[in-house]
Amino acid sequence: MITCPNCKNTLPDWATTCQFCQTNVQNVPRPRGAGPTDPDDVRPHGGKLPDKTIWSIYYSICALWILTGAANIWDAFRTGSSSGPNFIGYLFLAFGVFQALIGIGLFLRVEAIRGLVNVVSFLLILRGLFSLANSLLLMMALGAWGLILVVMSLVMIIVGGATMWILSETMGHAPNT
């Protein structure tokens, strides 16, 4: 923040004129490392990562959804008999197609899909929390195997939270090309 030399009011770092007395404040020294100098560079939640990093993470999450869908489609045919998928295989197939389409929708930045992924990510966090509680109890009985379940639960929580965070960081911002 900077201070207007005329009226002594506090102004944002990117201000060029005082909003209170219309004094030109372009020559007022700015604090070092104060962040963006343009209000359009500010993210909704004050993120500090560069756009290139944000969009790399975003497209990595898109790829994760598409690849997970493709893996489930592959599982559908792997679990089936020689004549084709069985009932479980059809479930894997439907779920895989759904996940792949979600990933493509994220890649194309379809807002309805982004909203759906936010809800799914929240449910993933809840599932991870319940799994974590269950895993901690199982750790007493299973030892090291229970520790693996704890780690998997933590990964579930982190992926859900990271997905929700990256969706909020990219909300209303086009990628810089």
C-alpha positions in Angstrom: 0.0 0.0 0.0 1.1 3.6 -0.6 0.2 6.9 1.0 -1.1 9.9 -0.9 1.4 12.8 -0.4 -1.5 15.3 -0.4 -4.3 13.9 1.7 -2.4 11.1 3.5 -5.0 8.4 2.6 -3.8 4.8 2.0 -4.0 3.6 -1.7 -3.4 0.3 -3.4 0.1 -0.1 -4.9 -1.2 0.0 -8.5 -2.9 3.4 -8.1 -1.8 6.2 -10.4 -4.0 8.9 -9.0 -5.5 9.3 -5.5 -9.1 8.3 -5.5 -9.8 10.8 -2.8 -8.1 14.0 -3.9 -7.1 13.1 -7.5 -3.4 13.8 -6.9 -1.0 12.1 -9.3 0.8 9.4 -7.3 2.8 7.8 -10.1 6.1 9.0 -8.5 5.3 7.8 -5.0 7.8 5.0 -4.1 6.2 1.6 -4.0 7.2 -1.1 -1.4 9.6 -3.8 -2.7 8.0 -7.1 -3.5 4.5 -5.6 -3.1 3.1 -7.9 -5.8 1.2 -7.0 -8.9 1.2 -3.5 -10.1 -1.9 -4.0 -12.2 -5.3 -4.8 -10.7 -6.0 -7.2 -13.5 -3.1 -9.4 -12.4 -4.7 -10.1 -9.0 -6.2 -13.6 -8.6 -9.5 -14.1 -6.8 -7.8 -15.4 -3.6 -4.6 -13.5 -3.8 -2.4 -16.3 -5.4 1.2 -15.5 -6.0 2.1 -18.2 -8.5 2.9 -17.2 -12.1 0.2 -17.7 -14.7 2.3 -20.3 -16.5 2.6 -22.4 -13.4 -1.1 -22.1 -12.6 -2.1 -23.2 -16.1 0.4 -26.1 -16.1 -1.2 -27.4 -12.9 -4.7 -26.9 -14.4 -3.9 -28.8 -17.6 -2.2 -31.5 -15.6 -5.4 -32.0 -13.7 -7.3 -32.2 -17.0 -4.8 -34.9 -18.2 -5.3 -36.8 -14.9 -9.1 -36.9 -15.4 -8.6 -38.1 -19.1 -6.0 -40.7 -18.2 -8.0 -42.0 -15.3 -11.0 -42.3 -17.6 -8.9 -44.1 -20.2 -7.6 -46.5 -17.5 -11.1 -47.3 -16.4 -12.2 -47.9 -20.0 -9.2 -50.3 -20.4 -10.2 -52.0 -17.1 -13.7 -52.6 -18.5 -12.3 -54.7 -21.3 -9.6 -56.3 -19.1 -12.2 -57.5 -16.5 -14.6 -58.9 -19.1 -14.7 -62.3 -20.7 -13.6 -63.2 -24.2 -17.1 -62.2 -25.5 -16.8 -58.7 -24.0 -17.3 -56.8 -20.8 -19.4 -58.3 -18.0 -21.6 -56.2 -15.7 -18.7 -54.9 -13.7 -16.9 -54.2 -16.9 -19.8 -52.1 -18.1 -19.7 -50.1 -14.9 -16.0 -49.5 -15.4 -16.7 -48.5 -19.0 -19.5 -46.0 -18.1 -17.4 -44.5 -15.3 -14.3 -44.3 -17.6 -16.2 -42.6 -20.4 -17.7 -40.2 -17.8 -14.2 -39.3 -16.4 -12.7 -38.9 -19.8 -15.5 -36.5 -20.9 -15.1 -34.6 -17.6 -11.4 -34.2 -18.4 -12.2 -33.0 -21.9 -14.7 -30.5 -20.5 -12.1 -29.2 -18.1 -9.7 -28.8 -21.0 -12.3 -26.9 -23.0 -13.1 -24.8 -19.9 -16.8 -25.6 -19.8 -18.1 -23.8 -16.7 -20.8 -26.5 -15.9 -18.1 -29.2 -15.9 -15.8 -27.0 -13.7 -18.7 -26.7 -11.2 -19.3 -30.4 -11.3 -15.6 -31.1 -10.7 -15.7 -28.7 -7.7 -18.5 -30.8 -6.2 -16.8 -34.1 -7.0 -13.6 -32.7 -5.4 -15.4 -31.8 -2.3 -16.9 -35.3 -2.1 -13.4 -36.7 -2.7 -12.1 -34.7 0.3 -15.0 -36.0 2.5 -14.3 -39.6 1.3 -10.6 -39.0 2.1 -11.4 -37.8 5.6 -13.6 -40.8 6.3 -11.0 -43.2 4.8 -8.3 -41.5 6.9 -10.3 -42.2 10.1 -10.9 -45.8 9.0 -7.3 -46.2 8.0 -6.0 -45.0 11.3 -8.1 -47.7 13.0 -7.0 -50.3 10.6 -3.4 -49.4 11.1 -3.5 -50.8 14.6 -4.6 -54.2 13.1 -2.7 -54.2 9.8 0.5 -52.4 10.8 2.4 -51.3 7.7 -0.5 -52.0 5.4 -2.6 -49.7 7.4 0.0 -47.0 6.9 -0.3 -47.4 3.2 -4.1 -46.8 3.5 -3.4 -43.7 5.6 -1.1 -42.3 2.8 -3.7 -43.1 0.1 -6.3 -41.3 2.1 -4.0 -38.3 2.5 -3.4 -38.3 -1.3 -7.1 -38.3 -1.9 -7.6 -35.3 0.4 -4.7 -33.4 -1.2 -5.8 -34.1 -4.8 -9.4 -32.9 -4.0 -8.1 -29.8 -2.3 -5.6 -29.0 -5.0 -8.3 -29.4 -7.7 -10.7 -27.0 -5.9 -7.8 -24.5 -5.4 -6.7 -24.6 -9.1 -10.3 -24.2 -10.3 -10.7 -21.1 -8.1 -7.3 -19.7 -9.3 -8.3 -20.1 -13.0 -11.8 -18.8 -12.5 -12.4 -15.9 -15.0 -8.7 -15.9 -16.2 -7.7 -16.8 -19.7 -4.4 -18.6 -20.1 -1.6 -16.3 -21.3 -0.2 -17.6 -24.6 
